[in-house]
Structures are given as C-alpha cells and as structure tokens.
Amino acid sequence: MDNSLFLGTGTLNLESASEILAAAKISATPLALTPLTGGANNRVFRLDLEHAPSLILKSYFQHPQDLRPRLKSEFEFLSFAWAEGIRCIPKPLYQDPTQNLALYTHINAPLATSDHSTLSFIEAAADFLLDLNRKKHSGKHLSYASEACLKISDYFEAVEKRLYQLLCVSQETLVEKQLHQFLQHQLLPQWNQIKETTCKTALQALSPDPSDLILSPSDFGLHNVLVSTTNHYTFIDFEYAGWDDPVKTICDFFLQPRVPISCAYFEYFSKLTVSLTPNPQKTLERTKLLFPICKIKWCCMILNVFLHTGKARREFANVDLSAAQAQQLVLAQSYLSDYDRFRRKRFPVLEIADDRI
C-alpha cells in the first residue's frame, strides 16, 4: 500500500520533532521520540525533552475516502474544554493541519481496564459530561459529532449504511467468506427482527429537539481513559467529538466493546446525562427504544477492519491486518450472541422525578 496517499504519514524523527517544537514556540531540545502502542487509527508518540516535561505528538490518519477532519475536531474540542477550566484532559498545545500533526501534554498513566468499571469512574465520567455542557452555548462554533444523530431516521440510516458496506466486502479470503456467513445467517436476521418490532411511531414522537443536543466526547468510555495510581481519570481521544443526541452518548458509552462498563451503572449514568436536556423523561424513553439499534450499529463497527478505509487505518497504525480481521469477527459473533442477555440486564424501566437529578 502506498502510504503517501494519506496525510500524516510523513517520516517523524528528532529533526522533524525539533521543527514542530519551533513552530509551536516551545523552547526545548527533543531527546527521544517513542511510538506508543494501542492506537488502531493513528500514530502516537511520546516526545521526551531535555529539562522539560514529555509531550504527546500525534500523527492523524486521513484517507481520501474518509474526509472527517479528525485533527480539527479533536484539537478544537479540547481547546474549548480547556478554556472552560476542564482539566481531566490533555492540554492542546499546537496543531499543524498541513502535516496532520498535533502536540498535547503527556499524561504519565496507563490505560484503564475492566477493573476500573466502578462507581468512582462513572461519577468522574458524568462530571466530565456535565462540565462540558454547563456553558454549552459557548461551544456553538464546534461541529457536529461524527455520525451525529439529529433525528430518529439517522439511527436507522447509520446501521443500513454500515450493513451495505459490509455486504460489499469481497469474498476472496477465508475470513471474508466467514464474514458473509455471519452477516447472512446472524446479523441481518437480527436487524430485520429489530426493525419489525420497533415502534417507529413512538420513536418519531420522541425525536430529539435542537435544545436536546449536547457536547459529546463521542468515542466515550473506559477504552479512552488513563488512570493514575491515585485513581485520577484523564479522558483522551476526541476525534469524533461534537454536538450530538445525548441518547447516542449514553448508548455508545455502554455498548463500546473494548473495555466494557458494568450495566449496573446504566440507570445512574443515564439519568445524570439526560438531566442536561429540557425533557429528561422523553430522552430516557428514547434511550430505551434506540438501544437495540445502537447495539447493531456497534456490531457493524467492530467489523470496520474489513472495509477499505478500516484496513488502511490498521495498516497505517502498523496492525497485523489478517489477525485483526479474524479477531474482530470472533468479537462480533460473541457480541451479537450476547444480545438477549445484554438487553435484559441493561434495560431497566427508566423513570425520572420531575425535579430532575
């Protein structure tokens, strides 16, 4: 694959790091540039400096067929949050759109694990969301979140689009043939059943109003959290952030599969989140109805590695593609087969008092 097609794929070394520091007006000598593992879409480096704290240098993937401004979205969202006094995030320092690079403060803490699915984390996540939206009118300049759902039909269309893309995947390899068997015999039948049993009339009556929209981190969950030894949480990765329906924020928070969050906190987190809207009970009811649809969307997203842009992102991030495809297919199969248990445990009857939370 010719990586010259993608922005953010230029050679990064100490010389280029010095140039970036100079452009950012940071007077420090770079000592080492160390790639950090764990990212599936971008390249992230720790930039160690002489007589100064280390920084994060992030090189953003940009495919010609995926023109979402990842760098712009993340840097502007973090800049807004930092200006609002929010400190549970990296500080944005400098961006270079021409090279698709950005500098952030480095947080010396490991990624969260499933062991951190605790009330302490849920409270920190809810506080972060509430802080982002205390003066949300100040963020009018921020864009919509990636794949934002501004009306009910957006939820259905997001799933249909992803299913169509997966159905267009070739069947040249064994794992691609296995993908199509999974689609035809498991995923599509379950999606059709959900569409048949979903009351679209009720959903239309619960459609979000513009005043319901919140500023959402979007890719929000334990998979994008650093945890210090003193249990201080730092939220990272805001490439998809922006204005969105709080229902999608709630659903994605619990549906993301990388580091699952206990369903025991579903009701608590949901009620705190919908308190940001003018009509929390209506938003809670919409959450309950749209949750199964978001579940299918996430099952499709797990399989992004089979799509052209998904494959390119993995190769850009130096991920073993064939192994990743096999792994993601197994994950999608397990994720979907767990649907009924997941639905029963994560769908409490949601009610909220008139005085809100």
C-alpha positions, 0 to 999 in steps of 0.5 A, a space after each residue: 500500500 502506498 502510504 503517501 496517499 494519506 496525510 500524516 504519514 510523513 517520516 517523524 524523527 528528532 529533526 522533524 520533532 525539533 521543527 514542530 517544537 519551533 513552530 509551536 514556540 516551545 523552547 526545548 531540545 527533543 531527546 527521544 521520540 517513542 511510538 506508543 502502542 494501542 492506537 488502531 487509527 493513528 500514530 502516537 508518540 511520546 516526545 521526551 525533552 531535555 529539562 522539560 516535561 514529555 509531550 504527546 505528538 500525534 500523527 492523524 490518519 486521513 484517507 481520501 475516502 474518509 474526509 472527517 477532519 479528525 485533527 480539527 475536531 479533536 484539537 478544537 474540542 479540547 481547546 474549548 474544554 480547556 478554556 472552560 477550566 476542564 482539566 481531566 484532559 490533555 492540554 492542546 498545545 499546537 496543531 499543524 493541519 498541513 502535516 496532520 500533526 498535533 502536540 498535547 501534554 503527556 499524561 504519565 498513566 496507563 490505560 484503564 481496564 475492566 477493573 476500573 468499571 466502578 462507581 468512582 469512574 462513572 461519577 468522574 465520567 458524568 462530571 466530565 459530561 456535565 462540565 462540558 455542557 454547563 456553558 454549552 452555548 459557548 461551544 456553538 462554533 464546534 461541529 457536529 459529532 461524527 455520525 451525529 444523530 439529529 433525528 430518529 431516521 439517522 439511527 436507522 440510516 447509520 446501521 443500513 449504511 454500515 450493513 451495505 458496506 459490509 455486504 460489499 466486502 469481497 469474498 476472496 479470503 477465508 475470513 471474508 467468506 466467514 464474514 458473509 456467513 455471519 452477516 447472512 445467517 446472524 446479523 441481518 436476521 437480527 436487524 430485520 427482527 429489530 426493525 419489525 418490532 420497533 415502534 417507529 411511531 413512538 420513536 418519531 414522537 420522541 425525536 430529539 429537539 435542537 435544545 436536546 443536543 449536547 457536547 459529546 466526547 463521542 468515542 466515550 468510555 473506559 477504552 479512552 481513559 488513563 488512570 493514575 495510581 491515585 485513581 485520577 481519570 484523564 479522558 483522551 481521544 476526541 476525534 469524533 467529538 461534537 454536538 450530538 443526541 445525548 441518547 447516542 452518548 449514553 448508548 455508545 458509552 455502554 455498548 463500546 466493546 473494548 473495555 466494557 462498563 458494568 450495566 449496573 451503572 446504566 440507570 445512574 449514568 443515564 439519568 445524570 446525562 439526560 438531566 442536561 436536556 429540557 425533557 429528561 423523561 422523553 430522552 430516557 424513553 428514547 434511550 430505551 427504544 434506540 438501544 437495540 439499534 445502537 447495539 447493531 450499529 456497534 456490531 457493524 463497527 467492530 467489523 470496520 477492519 474489513 472495509 477499505 478505509 478500516 484496513 488502511 487505518 490498521 495498516 497505517 497504525 502498523 496492525 497485523 491486518 489478517 489477525 485483526 480481521 479474524 479477531 474482530 469477527 470472533 468479537 462480533 459473533 460473541 457480541 451479537 450472541 450476547 444480545 438477549 442477555 445484554 438487553 435484559 440486564 441493561 434495560 431497566 424501566 427508566 423513570 425520572 422525578 420531575 425535579 430532575 437529578 
